[in-house]
Amino acid sequence: AIPAGEGTEVVQLFYGWRGDYIKAGLLQPLPKDQFDPAAIDRDFFPFVQGMKVGGQYYALPTAVRALALFWNKKLFQEAGIAAPPATLAELVADAQKLTKRDAAGNLVQAGISLDMSGQDHQWIREGLIREFGGAPYSDDGKKVTYDSPAGVAAVTWYTDLVTKQKVSAFGFMTDAVTAFRSGHAGMTIDGSFRLGALDGQRGLEYGVAELPAQDGHRSNFASYWVNGITAKAKGEKLAAAEKFLAFITTPAAMQMWMEKVGELPARVALAQTDAVKNDPKYGPFVRGLSYAVATDFVDETAQRKVMIDMVDRITLKQTPVAASLATAAAEEQKILDTRK
């Protein structure tokens, strides 16, 4: 509605869409007298600075997200597993114990539910590739660098869960969330925003743990949705929009959002309180934020599709991992080259 000149004075956007909206002239910068850039730099998690262009912020989040491992306590107990995996090797071993198939060989319980259209493309990009010693992009974000030995090792480990270990299947129970919520998957990787929904699932007893490490290396993906003021806001509606945006970025609003939804406060001091850091569900996400990276997307939708297609070629067409990764890198490089 907003690109068509309709819609609201306040808009909520995934942080990866910022560039498109600013380039199209759909957002106006936040007034510095109410949204002091220096104070935001000081009080918010550093990756929120991705919303700053030319020294001015164009949008701010109420909350931030990280990834973690969700595990089904009942299924772990039945399989004789005492604790969630701390390493990728332990994850594979646990997933094998948790996997069940019927007499015909059909998967009836996945060791881990996988979903590239969910959070797995983020897990691969900023989690696994970095844990295996690589990096998805150059430091300036202009060059794709995951077509490397580390990238091949990371993607091989991930796709082997389906093709070699056979502890999961894409599309099992429709998607990863459904499989886990219904008790048909022992583990899944998801964001802190999932806490609110899972807490309301009758009969589900689950725990949260940090993403498993590889050879002592940990990495995570951070993301957030932001609220900005559209270019159409003027006069009294602009003043009201500014007042509303100021309210939903207060500590009180962030505390409320965390309690109701499960996402973490965007202000460091609020997220780092002992109550939050030591919480059995929030804690793993907060610890994950300390080593998380927020991808500097050029086109989040297109870059997500590149990752999905890369895995599809490997698992559906038996394309060698290195070849599929090289194709993906070439496709994504074209997207990065459109950045101005």
LUMKOLVEX-167668 format. One record per residue (C-alpha): residue number from 1; residue in one letter; x, y, z. Coordinates in nm, 3 decimals. Each point is the difference from the previous one (the first is absolute). Layout:
REM residues N
PT;NUM;A;X;Y;Z .
...
END
This chain:
REM residues 340
PT;1;A;0.000;0.000;0.000 .
PT;2;I;0.280;0.244;0.086 .
PT;3;P;0.184;-0.019;-0.337 .
PT;4;A;-0.340;0.067;-0.158 .
PT;5;G;-0.034;0.320;0.202 .
PT;6;E;-0.254;-0.145;0.242 .
PT;7;G;0.041;-0.157;0.342 .
PT;8;T;0.095;0.138;0.338 .
PT;9;E;0.228;0.265;0.144 .
PT;10;V;0.194;-0.263;0.195 .
PT;11;V;0.128;-0.313;-0.172 .
PT;12;Q;0.163;-0.315;0.136 .
PT;13;L;0.278;-0.145;-0.214 .
PT;14;F;0.249;-0.284;0.017 .
PT;15;Y;0.338;0.164;0.043 .
PT;16;G;0.120;-0.150;-0.328 .
PT;17;W;-0.255;0.205;-0.196 .
PT;18;R;0.138;0.335;0.120 .
PT;19;G;0.197;0.069;-0.316 .
PT;20;D;-0.294;-0.048;-0.233 .
PT;21;Y;-0.225;0.231;0.200 .
PT;22;I;0.253;0.278;0.035 .
PT;23;K;0.102;-0.024;-0.366 .
PT;24;A;-0.365;0.029;-0.100 .
PT;25;G;-0.049;0.304;0.222 .
PT;26;L;-0.264;-0.172;0.214 .
PT;27;L;0.155;0.075;0.341 .
PT;28;Q;0.093;0.329;0.159 .
PT;29;P;0.289;0.035;0.245 .
PT;30;L;-0.085;0.007;0.368 .
PT;31;P;0.042;0.348;0.152 .
PT;32;K;0.328;0.025;0.188 .
PT;33;D;-0.149;0.207;0.280 .
PT;34;Q;-0.224;-0.294;0.099 .
PT;35;F;0.216;-0.289;-0.121 .
PT;36;D;0.357;0.100;0.082 .
PT;37;P;0.235;-0.215;-0.212 .
PT;38;A;0.272;0.009;0.266 .
PT;39;A;-0.241;-0.126;0.267 .
PT;40;I;-0.128;-0.274;-0.229 .
PT;41;D;0.358;-0.105;-0.080 .
PT;42;R;0.068;-0.019;0.373 .
PT;43;D;-0.316;-0.172;0.121 .
PT;44;F;-0.103;-0.243;-0.277 .
PT;45;F;0.174;-0.315;-0.120 .
PT;46;P;0.273;0.106;-0.248 .
PT;47;F;-0.150;-0.177;-0.301 .
PT;48;V;-0.301;0.236;0.021 .
PT;49;Q;0.234;0.261;-0.148 .
PT;50;G;-0.084;-0.158;-0.332 .
PT;51;M;-0.305;0.227;0.009 .
PT;52;K;0.221;0.310;-0.008 .
PT;53;V;0.073;0.162;-0.335 .
PT;54;G;0.194;0.321;-0.033 .
PT;55;G;0.011;0.046;0.375 .
PT;56;Q;-0.380;-0.024;0.043 .
PT;57;Y;-0.217;-0.288;0.109 .
PT;58;Y;-0.292;-0.091;-0.223 .
PT;59;A;-0.160;-0.267;0.220 .
PT;60;L;0.040;-0.170;0.339 .
PT;61;P;-0.094;-0.337;0.146 .
PT;62;T;-0.195;-0.083;0.311 .
PT;63;A;0.176;-0.335;0.023 .
PT;64;V;0.282;-0.205;-0.150 .
PT;65;R;0.033;-0.369;-0.077 .
PT;66;A;0.259;-0.274;0.003 .
PT;67;L;-0.013;-0.371;-0.078 .
PT;68;A;0.016;-0.291;0.242 .
PT;69;L;-0.061;-0.373;0.018 .
PT;70;F;-0.345;-0.107;0.119 .
PT;71;W;-0.016;-0.354;0.139 .
PT;72;N;-0.291;-0.221;0.106 .
PT;73;K;0.058;-0.110;0.360 .
PT;74;K;-0.237;-0.298;-0.019 .
PT;75;L;0.155;-0.142;-0.317 .
PT;76;F;0.352;0.051;0.138 .
PT;77;Q;-0.094;-0.191;0.316 .
PT;78;E;-0.152;-0.284;-0.204 .
PT;79;A;0.320;-0.022;-0.206 .
PT;80;G;0.216;-0.003;0.311 .
PT;81;I;0.168;0.334;-0.075 .
PT;82;A;0.075;0.198;0.313 .
PT;83;A;0.068;0.348;-0.144 .
PT;84;P;-0.021;0.193;-0.326 .
PT;85;P;0.302;-0.020;-0.234 .
PT;86;A;0.280;0.250;0.053 .
PT;87;T;0.186;-0.085;-0.322 .
PT;88;L;-0.098;-0.080;-0.357 .
PT;89;A;0.133;-0.353;0.041 .
PT;90;E;-0.223;-0.050;0.304 .
PT;91;L;-0.295;0.139;-0.196 .
PT;92;V;0.046;-0.267;-0.267 .
PT;93;A;0.032;-0.277;0.259 .
PT;94;D;-0.309;0.118;0.189 .
PT;95;A;-0.200;0.041;-0.321 .
PT;96;Q;0.077;-0.359;-0.096 .
PT;97;K;-0.132;-0.123;0.336 .
PT;98;L;-0.315;0.213;-0.034 .
PT;99;T;-0.088;-0.099;-0.357 .
PT;100;K;-0.277;-0.256;-0.052 .
PT;101;R;-0.128;-0.163;-0.319 .
PT;102;D;-0.287;-0.238;-0.063 .
PT;103;A;0.029;-0.352;-0.148 .
PT;104;A;-0.001;0.145;-0.351 .
PT;105;G;0.284;0.236;0.082 .
PT;106;N;-0.213;0.313;0.013 .
PT;107;L;0.108;0.270;0.243 .
PT;108;V;-0.241;0.026;0.294 .
PT;109;Q;0.223;0.192;0.242 .
PT;110;A;0.284;0.223;-0.114 .
PT;111;G;0.314;0.034;0.205 .
PT;112;I;0.002;0.365;-0.103 .
PT;113;S;-0.252;0.185;-0.214 .
PT;114;L;0.153;0.201;-0.285 .
PT;115;D;-0.147;0.279;-0.208 .
PT;116;M;0.201;0.216;-0.239 .
PT;117;S;-0.290;0.241;-0.045 .
PT;118;G;-0.006;0.048;0.377 .
PT;119;Q;0.317;0.079;0.195 .
PT;120;D;0.240;-0.256;-0.145 .
PT;121;H;0.133;0.225;-0.276 .
PT;122;Q;0.101;0.244;0.274 .
PT;123;W;0.152;-0.280;0.209 .
PT;124;I;0.212;-0.110;-0.296 .
PT;125;R;0.104;0.350;-0.104 .
PT;126;E;0.101;0.159;0.330 .
PT;127;G;0.017;-0.306;0.224 .
PT;128;L;0.142;-0.312;-0.162 .
PT;129;I;0.228;0.162;-0.259 .
PT;130;R;0.166;0.213;0.268 .
PT;131;E;0.021;-0.292;0.246 .
PT;132;F;0.185;-0.202;-0.263 .
PT;133;G;0.254;0.283;-0.029 .
PT;134;G;-0.133;0.196;-0.294 .
PT;135;A;-0.198;0.314;-0.066 .
PT;136;P;-0.301;0.049;-0.226 .
PT;137;Y;0.115;0.340;-0.129 .
PT;138;S;0.303;0.226;-0.005 .
PT;139;D;0.035;0.249;0.285 .
PT;140;D;-0.139;0.282;-0.215 .
PT;141;G;-0.298;-0.214;-0.103 .
PT;142;K;0.075;0.037;-0.370 .
PT;143;K;0.123;-0.349;-0.084 .
PT;144;V;-0.143;-0.348;0.055 .
PT;145;T;0.261;-0.217;0.172 .
PT;146;Y;-0.188;-0.314;0.104 .
PT;147;D;0.113;-0.197;-0.308 .
PT;148;S;0.298;-0.114;0.205 .
PT;149;P;0.117;-0.322;0.169 .
PT;150;A;-0.171;0.118;0.318 .
PT;151;G;-0.321;0.068;-0.190 .
PT;152;V;0.012;-0.344;-0.161 .
PT;153;A;0.058;-0.163;0.341 .
PT;154;A;-0.289;0.190;0.160 .
PT;155;V;-0.252;-0.068;-0.277 .
PT;156;T;0.111;-0.365;-0.022 .
PT;157;W;-0.061;-0.041;0.373 .
PT;158;Y;-0.346;0.155;-0.032 .
PT;159;T;-0.118;-0.190;-0.311 .
PT;160;D;0.143;-0.327;0.136 .
PT;161;L;-0.267;0.017;0.270 .
PT;162;V;-0.247;-0.082;-0.278 .
PT;163;T;0.202;-0.189;-0.260 .
PT;164;K;0.244;-0.201;0.216 .
PT;165;Q;-0.106;0.000;0.363 .
PT;166;K;-0.368;-0.008;-0.101 .
PT;167;V;-0.111;0.157;0.327 .
PT;168;S;-0.230;0.245;-0.173 .
PT;169;A;-0.185;0.072;-0.323 .
PT;170;F;-0.099;0.329;-0.157 .
PT;171;G;-0.378;0.044;0.006 .
PT;172;F;-0.048;-0.247;0.286 .
PT;173;M;-0.328;0.088;0.175 .
PT;174;T;-0.024;0.298;-0.241 .
PT;175;D;0.268;0.213;0.170 .
PT;176;A;0.251;-0.001;0.285 .
PT;177;V;-0.221;0.189;0.243 .
PT;178;T;-0.298;-0.234;-0.045 .
PT;179;A;0.219;-0.308;0.043 .
PT;180;F;0.149;0.129;0.325 .
PT;181;R;-0.322;0.141;0.146 .
PT;182;S;-0.185;-0.326;-0.064 .
PT;183;G;0.265;-0.209;0.176 .
PT;184;H;0.126;-0.166;-0.319 .
PT;185;A;0.351;0.148;0.011 .
PT;186;G;0.256;-0.017;0.276 .
PT;187;M;0.173;0.328;-0.088 .
PT;188;T;-0.031;0.306;-0.219 .
PT;189;I;0.186;0.326;-0.056 .
PT;190;D;-0.213;0.311;0.036 .
PT;191;G;-0.011;0.357;0.123 .
PT;192;S;-0.094;0.148;0.334 .
PT;193;F;-0.326;0.121;-0.152 .
PT;194;R;-0.120;-0.362;0.009 .
PT;195;L;-0.015;-0.012;0.381 .
PT;196;G;-0.344;0.156;0.028 .
PT;197;A;-0.156;-0.250;-0.241 .
PT;198;L;0.169;-0.307;0.148 .
PT;199;D;-0.096;0.096;0.355 .
PT;200;G;-0.363;-0.023;-0.108 .
PT;201;Q;0.034;-0.350;-0.145 .
PT;202;R;-0.179;-0.246;0.226 .
PT;203;G;0.206;-0.304;0.097 .
PT;204;L;0.329;0.134;-0.134 .
PT;205;E;0.287;0.002;0.247 .
PT;206;Y;0.300;0.160;-0.160 .
PT;207;G;0.333;0.151;0.090 .
PT;208;V;0.225;0.256;-0.168 .
PT;209;A;0.376;-0.023;-0.045 .
PT;210;E;0.265;0.200;-0.180 .
PT;211;L;0.079;-0.105;-0.356 .
PT;212;P;0.244;-0.294;0.006 .
PT;213;A;0.364;0.093;-0.058 .
PT;214;Q;0.256;-0.141;-0.244 .
PT;215;D;0.353;-0.050;0.133 .
PT;216;G;-0.066;0.262;0.266 .
PT;217;H;-0.122;0.259;-0.249 .
PT;218;R;-0.341;0.160;0.049 .
PT;219;S;-0.191;0.231;-0.230 .
PT;220;N;-0.360;0.111;-0.025 .
PT;221;F;-0.235;0.209;-0.212 .
PT;222;A;-0.159;0.316;0.138 .
PT;223;S;-0.302;0.165;-0.156 .
PT;224;Y;-0.271;0.246;0.084 .
PT;225;W;-0.310;0.172;-0.129 .
PT;226;V;-0.002;0.376;0.008 .
PT;227;N;-0.264;0.271;0.006 .
PT;228;G;0.043;0.304;-0.220 .
PT;229;I;-0.200;0.305;-0.101 .
PT;230;T;-0.117;0.010;-0.359 .
PT;231;A;0.049;0.294;-0.232 .
PT;232;K;-0.374;0.069;-0.004 .
PT;233;A;-0.006;0.097;0.371 .
PT;234;K;-0.039;0.376;0.039 .
PT;235;G;-0.131;0.254;0.252 .
PT;236;E;-0.194;-0.142;0.293 .
PT;237;K;0.030;-0.357;-0.130 .
PT;238;L;0.377;0.035;-0.019 .
PT;239;A;0.010;0.126;0.360 .
PT;240;A;-0.219;-0.292;0.109 .
PT;241;A;0.219;-0.247;-0.189 .
PT;242;E;0.312;0.135;0.167 .
PT;243;K;-0.163;-0.024;0.343 .
PT;244;F;-0.113;-0.357;-0.066 .
PT;245;L;0.344;-0.106;-0.125 .
PT;246;A;0.162;0.156;0.305 .
PT;247;F;-0.234;-0.200;0.225 .
PT;248;I;0.056;-0.342;-0.160 .
PT;249;T;0.376;0.039;0.037 .
PT;250;T;-0.016;0.072;0.374 .
PT;251;P;0.124;-0.257;0.254 .
PT;252;A;-0.358;-0.049;0.124 .
PT;253;A;-0.128;-0.090;-0.346 .
PT;254;M;0.294;-0.233;-0.060 .
PT;255;Q;-0.062;-0.177;0.330 .
PT;256;M;-0.365;-0.050;-0.090 .
PT;257;W;0.089;-0.130;-0.346 .
PT;258;M;0.248;-0.250;0.143 .
PT;259;E;-0.253;-0.136;0.249 .
PT;260;K;-0.279;-0.035;-0.257 .
PT;261;V;0.194;-0.104;-0.312 .
PT;262;G;0.337;-0.130;0.112 .
PT;263;E;0.222;0.231;-0.204 .
PT;264;L;0.291;0.163;0.177 .
PT;265;P;0.017;0.372;0.086 .
PT;266;A;0.195;0.208;-0.250 .
PT;267;R;0.158;0.197;0.284 .
PT;268;V;0.314;-0.172;0.128 .
PT;269;A;-0.052;0.089;0.367 .
PT;270;L;-0.347;-0.151;0.008 .
PT;271;A;0.103;-0.321;-0.178 .
PT;272;Q;0.307;-0.042;0.220 .
PT;273;T;-0.176;0.003;0.338 .
PT;274;D;0.063;-0.306;0.216 .
PT;275;A;-0.368;-0.096;-0.020 .
PT;276;V;0.017;-0.022;-0.379 .
PT;277;K;0.352;-0.143;-0.034 .
PT;278;N;-0.074;-0.278;0.250 .
PT;279;D;-0.345;-0.082;-0.131 .
PT;280;P;-0.003;-0.361;-0.131 .
PT;281;K;-0.173;0.105;-0.324 .
PT;282;Y;0.112;0.359;-0.060 .
PT;283;G;0.355;-0.061;0.124 .
PT;284;P;0.131;-0.208;-0.293 .
PT;285;F;-0.120;0.266;-0.245 .
PT;286;V;0.161;0.282;0.197 .
PT;287;R;0.329;-0.190;0.011 .
PT;288;G;-0.034;-0.063;-0.372 .
PT;289;L;-0.034;0.372;-0.068 .
PT;290;S;0.353;0.053;0.133 .
PT;291;Y;0.143;-0.187;-0.301 .
PT;292;A;-0.276;0.060;-0.254 .
PT;293;V;0.027;0.173;-0.337 .
PT;294;A;-0.283;0.185;-0.175 .
PT;295;T;0.042;-0.057;-0.373 .
PT;296;D;0.023;0.323;-0.198 .
PT;297;F;-0.254;-0.103;-0.263 .
PT;298;V;-0.033;0.169;-0.336 .
PT;299;D;-0.317;-0.193;-0.085 .
PT;300;E;-0.096;-0.238;0.280 .
PT;301;T;-0.268;-0.182;-0.201 .
PT;302;A;0.227;-0.063;-0.298 .
PT;303;Q;0.296;-0.099;0.218 .
PT;304;R;-0.217;-0.245;0.194 .
PT;305;K;-0.110;-0.161;-0.328 .
PT;306;V;0.362;-0.046;-0.106 .
PT;307;M;0.064;-0.203;0.317 .
PT;308;I;-0.318;-0.205;-0.039 .
PT;309;D;0.082;-0.083;-0.363 .
PT;310;M;0.355;-0.093;0.100 .
PT;311;V;-0.120;-0.262;0.247 .
PT;312;D;-0.273;-0.125;-0.237 .
PT;313;R;0.259;-0.072;-0.268 .
PT;314;I;0.200;-0.210;0.246 .
PT;315;T;-0.285;-0.194;0.159 .
PT;316;L;-0.234;-0.036;-0.299 .
PT;317;K;0.233;-0.009;-0.300 .
PT;318;Q;0.310;-0.148;0.166 .
PT;319;T;0.213;0.293;-0.116 .
PT;320;P;0.341;-0.011;0.169 .
PT;321;V;0.016;0.240;0.294 .
PT;322;A;0.294;0.200;-0.135 .
PT;323;A;-0.167;0.046;-0.338 .
PT;324;S;-0.332;0.107;0.149 .
PT;325;L;0.177;0.238;0.235 .
PT;326;A;0.193;0.155;-0.290 .
PT;327;T;-0.324;0.054;-0.191 .
PT;328;A;-0.161;0.161;0.303 .
PT;329;A;0.299;0.228;0.056 .
PT;330;A;-0.010;0.119;-0.361 .
PT;331;E;-0.374;0.068;0.021 .
PT;332;E;0.026;0.187;0.328 .
PT;333;Q;0.299;0.201;-0.120 .
PT;334;K;-0.223;0.146;-0.270 .
PT;335;I;-0.240;0.114;0.273 .
PT;336;L;0.280;0.157;0.205 .
PT;337;D;0.126;0.180;-0.311 .
PT;338;T;-0.325;0.196;-0.016 .
PT;339;R;0.083;0.173;0.330 .
PT;340;K;0.067;0.370;-0.051 .
END
